[in-house]
Amino acid sequence: MGLFSTEFHLFTLKLLYPCIFYYIYKKYNNIFTLERAIARHEVREIEQRHTLDGSRQDGRLGEDDNVIIIYNRVPKTASTSFTNIAYDLCAKNKYHVLHINTTKNNPVMSLQDQVRFVKNVTYWKEMKPGFYHGHVAYLDFAKFGVGRKPIYINVIRDPIERLVSYYYFLRFGDDYRPGLRRRKQGDKKTFDECVAAGGSDCAPEKLWLQIPFFCGHSSECWNVGSKWALEQAKYNLINEYLIVGVTEELEDFIMLLEAALPRFFRGATELYRTGKKSHLRKTTEKKPPTKETITKLQQSEFWKMENDFYEFALEQFQFLRAHAVREKDGELYIRAQNFFYEKIYPK
């Protein structure tokens, strides 16, 4: 009888184990879910209280309405296609877009113009929130003693692809303003022929552009082949730019911007996919370079440094993307918020 009773109890426990574990799981899972809900409710209450208190205390612009974005666009990196997105959204999302038009597209400002530009951007309240764009080298606002720096963004491109595109653009223009006469119009020489002949418009030194744009306004930035300029450009990319995308993955760049800065870029991804201006500007008569031409350019130190910078930027962009999106059925989706606050005191 005793043996039978023991076996019976063991059999009964085996049947009850799943029920017990399920009960424990549901209990603690419900507690965790309840804690998250309570924490989120507390955060909302505190945020609402602080927002109301802040609006009573002063009449300053809201945080989002005081934001300035600077896109110091590098030539021939799909910058016009991207800028058109900003123009198309500015009325709907209620911000201003301003083009920085420098004389002869000179990317380096004089010291007095640097001061003027920093003051304009910082104190021109009527133009806030604002999106500034132009072919201008990075400018460190902190040097001028302003309390708040703008948000920098940018896009770069494979250095040889960028140079080839610029070479043909100077000769044949693009489909954006097809009737405009270009500086080298009439020159029918292909890029391959130019490289073979050692022409100046396709010289390896012409690759040196993206590094100085990110390096800034120091004289060494524009010293072709400067290792200091390369390291400074990398430093600025990591520390002074919110996001730097690549032309080859422009849609993903726009998707990340919409997730990070919805005040400006809400609706940008869909507009890029379906809008008429998404791929508006295309260089005409562009012929891909041969392998021999590419190999010759890749032997130069200037290409090695510019490519080093491009690969560095690409790796950083892909790192940001990997942590911001998820893939499902071949499509990319922005991840939902993956943190919350709790144990907030005082109440």
URQUIDA-V660289 format. One record per run of one state. SS is the DSSP state (a for helix, b for strand, c for the rest). FROM is the first residue (numbers start at 1). TO is the last residue. Records with the same first field share a line. If there is no record, write none. Layout:
SS = FROM-TO / FROM-TO
This chain:
c = 1-1 / 58-62 / 67-67 / 72-78 / 94-95 / 100-102 / 106-110 / 124-124 / 128-129 / 134-140 / 145-150 / 157-158 / 173-173 / 175-190 / 198-203 / 208-209 / 216-218 / 223-226 / 261-261 / 266-267 / 275-282 / 284-290 / 299-300 / 329-330 / 335-347
a = 2-57 / 63-66 / 79-93 / 103-105 / 111-123 / 125-127 / 141-144 / 159-172 / 191-197 / 204-207 / 210-215 / 219-222 / 227-240 / 247-260 / 262-265 / 268-274 / 291-298 / 301-324
b = 68-71 / 96-99 / 130-133 / 151-156 / 174-174 / 241-246 / 283-283 / 325-328 / 331-334
